[in-house]
């Protein structure tokens, strides 16, 4: 189930709520009991490393660029 981040405008508390996507825009109450909250825009970081992986070669790796090595050697 997705988690959504909210901030209370009354006390400044930031909190998360797990709820279905269909309820993502429903109001959320602050853990301190306030109801003046706003949903925050969350970012997702997708990381990865291709360490040791070679980049694809143009021209099939024949060593000549646009013509595969036949006339550009």
TAZIQUI-V869197 format. One record per residue. N is the residue number from 1. RES is the residue in one small letter. NEAR is the number of other C-alpha atoms within 10 Angstrom. Layout:
N,RES,NEAR  N,RES,NEAR
This chain:
1,x,8  2,x,10  3,x,14  4,x,19  5,x,16  6,x,22  7,x,19  8,x,21  9,x,14  10,x,13  11,x,13  12,x,11  13,x,14  14,x,16  15,x,18  16,x,16  17,x,16  18,x,12  19,x,13  20,x,11  21,x,12  22,x,7  23,x,10  24,x,16  25,x,10  26,x,10  27,x,13  28,x,22  29,x,17  30,x,23  31,x,12  32,x,10  33,x,10  34,x,14  35,x,14  36,x,14  37,x,20  38,x,17  39,x,19  40,x,13  41,x,8  42,x,10  43,x,6  44,x,5  45,x,6  46,x,5  47,x,5  48,x,6  49,x,6  50,x,7  51,x,6  52,x,6  53,x,7  54,x,7  55,x,7  56,x,8  57,x,10  58,x,13  59,x,13  60,x,13  61,x,11  62,x,14  63,x,15  64,x,15  65,x,16  66,x,13  67,x,14  68,x,15  69,x,14  70,x,11  71,x,9  72,x,10  73,x,10
